[in-house]
Amino acid sequence: MKNYRKQLELVGFDEAMKQAVSEARTPQQAKVLQRRVEKAFEILTEDPQDAEMAFLHSGLCQTCLPHSRPANNHDVWTRTSGRFTLMVQPGVFRSDTRDVGNQIVTSKGSTDYVGVPYGPKARLILIYLQSEGLKSRVVSLGATQTAFMRSLGLSITGGVRGSINAVKEQTLRLTRCQFVLQYTQVGPNGEEHTQMTDARITDGLDFWKSSSGEWNGVVELNQKFHENLLEHAVPLDKRGIAHLVGNSLGLDLYTFFAYRLPKLNKPLELSWSQLQGQVGAEMKQHRQLGARIREILPDVMAAYPEANVEVTPRGLLLKSSPCVVPRTQVRGVSVVDGKILT
């Protein structure tokens, strides 16, 4: 697996770009390889500005949401990472339209589960809500719908299956669901202590849209979650997130590395089986997950070029790495060596 930091230190930016072209089999692949070098160089040489900072709760960095649409809208989603377990329970919603499978069904005032949030857009909205939530517990979704979409780094497309509709759906799913955070500690004598916390990320969604297309969206974070977020927010770099914007597994690996790597005191090897429990989601075969991670990892490493990660026959070898955000001051919050100081 290519280490972009070492490559750039060894040969410099211009030579690294030339090597990307020489390694490519097609012009299109050359552009992909060069974009990785450019992104890694940008992140390594320029600290993120205030507007380029993002945050995510450490518990949500350790586990993941579904990558694709769940089979139905009422099942509870469960993921486990070591001693931490995340359970997501879908909420209910009453509307004249509801989502059934891959079709929007119109009915008269139907009430149904909205389903668990899924895919890259749900992850981007989660990061947006928590990043803005560090400034204020009441989060605006932007002056216009277009502005909100752009703040997520998404292209704007209309229609039933367009990005606008998809973002509205994922926002609704996120604001209506309940998260159960379960953590088990093992004492010196082997005794187990399990803590379970029921947490809504938001207390509500206030959404207004006129017939002329004007809109206003406001989300209020749950007070208990907001207080917990201030204590457990993991700093991220929006430039790295933008590089992975349409890739849910890439975003999961990026946020997991951002949380885990700076905390390591010694190398840690995670098997494909362990990774499947954390970020594998719907992938049932270890071989399938391993192949997918190998495919995605170069983009993750470009987004987090300081990450010290190696692929082994059994899984991934993680080594202590500098934080995504080593030292900065943003939004009145001090971030020193990846830790938020209030």
N, C-alpha and C positions, 0 to 999 in steps of 0.2 A: 504494500500500500504506500503510495507516494506521500512523503512528508513535504508539504509545500514550503514550510518555514525553512527547513534544511536546504531544499533546492534553491530557494531564493538567496539564502545566505552564501551558498557555495558558488552559484553561477551568475546571480543577479537577475533583474527583471527581464531585460532584453533577451538574454540567452535562454531563459526559461520559456519565454514566448516562442522563440525559434524551435526549441525542443518540442513544444506542444504541437507545432505544425509538422515536425518530422515524425512524431509518433502517431499521428492521425492517419487513418486509412482513407478518409474522405474529407472534402472541404467542410462539410457540416460538422464532422467530428472534431476537426481542427478548431472550429469556432467554440465548441463546447469546452475543449481542453484549455483554450486561451481564456475563456470566461472564468474558469476555475483559478487560473494563475492570477488574473486581474483582481478577482475578489479577494484571494488570499493576500496579495500584495497590499491592497487597499486597507484591509483590516489590520495587517501587521504594522503598517507605517503611519496610520492615522488613528488616534483615539476617537471613540464615538462622541459625537456632539450630543447635547441635551436631547434634541429631537430624534436621535438615533438610538436612544436607550429604551429597553423594554424589560418587563419583569413577569415572572410566573411563579406561583406557589410551589414550594419544594415538593409537596406531595404529588402535584400534577406533573412534575418533572420525572418522577420515579415510575409512573404508570402511564397508561394511554387510554384514549377513547377508541371506539371502533374506527377502522380505516374506511370501511364502506357501509352502506345502508344496512342496518340490522334487518333480520328476516321479518320482524313485526315491531310495532310501536310500544308494546306494553312490557317486554322483557327487561329485567334488571341486568345491567352490564357490570361484570366483575373482573378485575385485574389484580394480580399479586406480584409484589416485588420484595423479595426477602421477607421481612416481618411486617411489611406495610401492605394493606389491601385497600383498594378503591372500589366502591360500589356506587353505581349511578342509577337512580330510580327515576324513570320518566314521569313528568307531570301531566296534567290534563288541560284541555283547552276547548272552548266552545266557539264554533265558527260555522259559517255557511259553506266553507270548503275545508277539506282535510286531505292529508296525504295517505294514500293506500298503495303500498308497493311503489310502482313507478308512475302512478297516475294521480292527478288531482281530481277528487270526487266531490261534486256539489250536492249538498243536502240541505234540509231545512233545520237550521239550528242544531247541528249534531254536536255531541260531546264525546271526546275520545282522547286517548293518550297521544301526546305529541311525539313521543319517541326520544331515545337517547341521542344526543348530538354526535356527529361522526364526520370523518374526512378532514382535509386540510383547512377548510373554511372555518369549521368549529374551533380548531386549534388557534387559528389567527384571531378569531373573535375573543377567545379566552385570554390570549396574551394582551390584546387591546384593552379589554375591560380591566385587567389587573394592572397593566402599565398606567392607564389613566386613573385607576383607583387609588394609586399612591398619592395622587394630587388631591383627589376629592372622592368621598364615598358616593357622590352622585355623579355619574358619568354620562356625558353627552355623546351621542353617536354621530355628531358632526352637524354642520349647518345645513347640509343637503345630503341626500342619499348618495349622490355621486362623490361628495367629499369623503363620506364614510367608507365607500368602496375603495377609493384611492388610498385612504389611510391604512387599509388592510393590504395594499399592494396588489389588488386584483383588477383585472380588466373588467369593463362594464358592458354586460350584454343583457338584453331584455328577453321577453318571452317566458313561457312556462318553465323551460329548462335552462334559462339564462342565469348568470351569476347573481343578478339582483334578487331574483326569487329565492335562489339557494341561500344567500346570506340572510335574508329575512327568516327563512325556515330554520337555519341553524341558530340564529339569535333567539328565536322563540323556544327552541328545544333547550338551549342553555339556560335561559332565564326561568324556565318552568321546572327543570329537573332538580333533584336533591342528591347531594353527594354524601356518602357515608365513608368516613376515614377511620380505618381500623389499624392499630399498631400494637404489636405484642413485644414486650420486653422480657428477657430471660435474666433472672437474678443469679447471684454467685452460687447458690445451691440448686440451681436448675428450675426454680419456681418461675412460673409464667404470670405476667401481669398484662392483661389485654385492655386497651382503651378504645372505645368507639365514640366517634363524634358525628352527629348528624348535622350537616351544614348545607344551607342553601347559599350559593354564591351571590345571588341577588334576592332582594326583597320584592322586586317587581319591575315591570316594564311599562313605561308610559309612551305609547306610540301614536302619533297623529299624522295623517296624510290627507291633503285636500284633493279635490277632483282635478285641480290644475297641476298637480304633481309636487307641490310644496310639502315639506314634511318636517317633523321634529321627533327625535327619539331620545329618551332619557332612561337610563338604567341605574337603579339604586342598589349598591352592593349591600349585602347583609352585614350588619354591624359586627357580629362575632367573627365572620369570615374576614372582614376588613381588618380587624385588630390582629387576627392571626396572620394575615398576609403581610402586614408591616413587620412582623417578626420573622417570617419564613420566605420572603420574596427572594428569588434567585435572579441576579442581573443577567440580561441577554443583550445582544447587539442586533438591532433591526436590520443592519446590512447583511448579516448572516441569515436572518430569517427570510429576508427578501430573496436570497439566493435559493431558498428551499420552499418558496411560497406555495407551490402546487403539489408538494410531496409530503404526505402525512407521516410516513415512516421516517423520512429524512428529518422532519421537524421533531419527531419523538426522540430520535437518536441525538440530535443537536441539544435539546433541552435536558435529556438524561446525562449527556457528557458534561454539560455546563454545571449541573448540580453535583455529579459524582466525582469527576476527575480531580478537582481541587481539594477534595476531602481525603484522598487516598494517602496513606502513609507508606504503603508497600504495593507492589503490583497485584492486580486482581484479575483472574481469568474467569470470564462468564461463559458457560457452555451455551450452545445453541438452544438447548432445552430451557435454561434459565432466561435467556433473552426472549424466547417465545412467550414465556409467562409475563414479561414486562412490556415488550413492544411488538410481539409477533401477531397479536390480535387474532384475526381469522385464519392465519396460516397454520395448518395442522401438521405439516411435514417440516422437520428440522432442516432437511436439505433445501426445501423451497425457501425457508427464511434465510438460510445461510447465503444462498445465491442472490437473494434480493438485497441483503445487507451489503454484500460485496459490490453489487452494482451501484448502490446509493452512496456508499461510504466516501468515495472521492469528492462528491459535492459537499458532504457533511464536513470533511476535513478542510475543504476550501473555505467554508463558512466559519469554521473554528480551527484555524491553522496551527494554533498552539496545542491542540489536542494530541496527546501521546497515546495512540491506539494502534494495535497491531492485530491482523487477522491470523488466527491459528487454525489448524485442522479441526479443533474442537469448538472454537467460538471466537471471542474477542479477548485480547489481553489489554487491560487498562492500566495505565501508569500515571502517577501524579503529574498534573499539568497546571500551568498558569490559568487563572480565571479568565473567562470570556471578557470580563471587564476588570482589569487589574486595579485601577485606581482612578476615580473620577468623582465629581460632585454634580448631582443632577436633581432638579426639582426640590431643592431643600433637603435632600436625603444624601447622607454621606455613604459612599461605597468604597470600602478599603479592603483590598485583597478579597474581593468578592462578597464581603459581608456588609449588610446594610446596618448603618448606625443611626438611630433616631435620637 
